[in-house]
Amino acid sequence: MKDLDRQSLPDDPEALKSLLIEQNQNFVTTLRNKDNKLQQLEEQIRLLLSKRFGTSSERHPGQHELFDETEQEADEVEPVEPPEVTVASDTKKKPGRKPLPEQLPRVDVIHDLPEDEKVCAHDGHPLHKIGEDISEQLDIVPARIQVIRNIRVKYGCRHCEEGVITAPIPTQIIPKSIATPGLLAYVAVSKYMDGLPLYRLEKLFERIGVTLSRRTLSAWMIQLGGILEPLMILLQDQLRSGRVVHMDETRVQVLAEEGKTATSQSYMWVTRSGGTDRPIVWYQYEPGRGRDVPIRLLQDFKGHLVTDGYAGYKAITASAGITGVGCWAHARRKFDEVLKVQGSKKTGRAQFVLNEIRKLYAIERDIKSLSPADKCEQRQARARPVVEKLRTWLDKSLPEVAPKTTLGKALGYLDREWPRLVHYLGNGELPIDNNACENAIRPFVIGRKNWLFSQSVKGAEASAAIYSLIETARLNGHELYRYLRYVLTEIARGNDNYGALLPHNLDVAATKD
């Protein structure tokens, strides 16, 4: 703002007064903008400090206050008589060791007295067995590694000495390789479920005297991704045929990708089926995060798509036959961030929203076991009044909060996502949030912290295929190593009934030894 030039001041008192009022208003506006900017910067600092040094969970000191209604307006709070509390004399459980799983094999080790001690010390008569004291200990035997020797018997003709016939070798899962289905399953589960980088697996094999370079292990995993491709096609088709689909994406770094630097980010997209007790998870590697990706990945899908508020999903939900459903967990997270930037302050607008959302989740816990029709009825009766109250409060609060503050951004997100957030109320098959997909993407995120990046696009695509099969198998109750070894053994034998090998179609008992 430029200072006033004395020579340019008007001589008319009224004009001078108007000019001074205008200048004063400009100064007030400037100061207010600077105050808002300062507040935004302070909030960003507190939020970054919380993310850097605070707990990563949304639980925080004083979270029990979320379950009190102390932030409600005074005229909405009704006096409540304190409940009677009965304290038992001694309700503390005795400490004790949990029994070992019954399914584990038992090895009996008999500890008996020497023969010369089986005599009564009082009268010298022989002792007889009256019972046993049994205690159990847990033992572990390291993984048993063996070499499969394929011995091919040869036959020849003694008369002509030319008709030599050799028994054919069984079909190998990877031709001319030393890898068996069991070895491939072990490496895949170790890397993609347990998060062990290949260089650690290389060292592990070295300790038992086996030389397997990480280059070899990596090549095997890429080949394994190609072997599983027919199953991936079926997984994708069956996923698209459902009525509810969850979708989310996360970063992945690929070092050798054409047209991109080694430090650039690509993405792993994760899609999960919803509304079914036989879930499917499908990972897909993509170099970008544009709106064309979900359109292509969900081609021919008709139903409900549950996502967060990322704008890239808006294009596909605008198409005919697909309805977007919002995520209350993401909306709640925005207001949890507001509490973090507020420091010790646990009352106010953000706390009010968190408590109202908490009520919605409490209702979902109560109706979890109901049928879709009964869920819908309960949501209309119990959740809709909570949502309508929150909407009325939101309309009142939006004009009162600066939009660029942390609270303003949280309110803006809630307002923009509102039509998608309330859609679940009218359909009992729909979830309240996208947590199912976030849980499915978590193994990849945890693994990424260990192996950090993919070397090539082929490696990232192979990882997507293996993650898809392993995570789907886990959600359907399979023991991962046994399942993957069984599937690879069947494929090696020529079993091309891929649909029957999918985790949600295969009985868990079929993969057991």
PEDA-V297280 format. One record per pair of residues at least 24 apart in sequence whose C-alpha atoms are under 8 Angstrom apart, sorted by the first residue. I is the first residue (numbers start at 1). J is the second residue. Records with the same first field share a line. If there is no record, write none. Layout:
I=J / J
This chain:
36=402 / 405
39=405
40=404 / 405 / 406
43=341 / 342 / 405 / 406
44=341
46=340 / 341 / 343
47=337 / 340 / 341
50=340 / 341
58=333 / 336
62=346
65=346
66=351 / 354 / 355 / 358
67=355 / 358
68=355
69=352 / 355
70=347
71=347 / 348 / 349 / 351 / 352
72=352
100=138
170=493
171=492 / 493
172=492
173=488 / 489 / 491 / 492
174=223
181=484 / 485 / 486 / 488 / 489
182=481 / 485
184=220 / 221 / 224 / 485
185=481 / 482 / 484 / 485
186=481
187=217
188=221 / 466
189=470 / 480 / 481
191=447
192=443 / 444 / 447 / 463 / 466 / 467 / 470
193=443 / 447 / 467 / 470
194=447
195=443 / 446 / 447 / 448 / 450 / 451
196=447 / 450 / 451
197=450 / 451
198=451
218=459
221=459 / 462 / 463
222=458 / 459 / 462 / 463
223=462
224=462 / 466
225=461 / 462 / 463 / 464 / 465 / 466
226=462
228=465 / 466
229=465
230=498
231=498 / 499 / 501 / 502
232=282 / 465 / 468 / 469
234=498 / 499
235=280 / 281 / 282 / 502
236=282
239=272 / 273 / 280
240=298 / 299 / 300 / 301 / 302
241=301 / 302
242=273 / 274 / 301 / 302 / 303
243=274 / 275 / 302 / 303 / 304
244=273 / 274 / 275 / 303 / 304 / 305 / 306 / 429 / 430
245=271 / 272 / 273 / 274 / 303 / 304 / 305 / 306
246=271 / 272 / 273 / 274 / 305 / 306 / 307 / 434 / 436 / 437
247=271 / 272 / 305 / 306 / 307 / 434 / 437
248=307 / 308 / 437 / 438 / 441
249=441
250=441 / 445
252=448 / 453 / 454
253=452 / 453 / 454
254=453 / 454 / 455 / 456 / 457 / 460
255=453 / 454 / 455 / 456
256=455 / 456 / 457
257=456 / 457
268=464
270=437 / 440 / 441
271=437
272=436 / 437 / 440
274=430
275=429 / 430
278=475 / 476 / 504
279=472 / 475 / 476 / 504
280=472 / 504
281=440 / 468 / 469 / 471 / 472
282=464 / 465 / 467 / 468 / 469 / 472
283=464 / 465 / 467 / 468
284=461 / 464 / 465
285=460 / 461 / 464
291=315 / 316
304=430
306=433 / 434
307=434
308=434
309=413 / 417
324=420
325=420 / 421 / 423 / 424
326=417 / 418 / 420 / 421 / 422 / 423 / 432 / 433 / 434
327=420 / 421 / 432 / 433 / 434
328=357 / 421 / 432 / 433 / 434
329=433 / 434 / 435
330=433
331=410 / 413 / 414
332=357
334=409 / 410
335=407 / 410
337=406
338=406 / 407 / 410
341=406
350=407
353=390
356=386 / 390
359=383 / 386
360=386
361=432
364=432
371=428
372=427 / 428 / 429
373=427 / 428
374=428
375=427 / 428
376=425 / 426 / 427 / 428
379=425 / 426
380=425 / 426
383=425
384=425
387=422
440=471
469=502 / 503
472=503 / 504
473=503 / 504
476=503 / 504
477=508
478=503 / 508
482=511 / 512 / 513
483=508 / 511
486=511
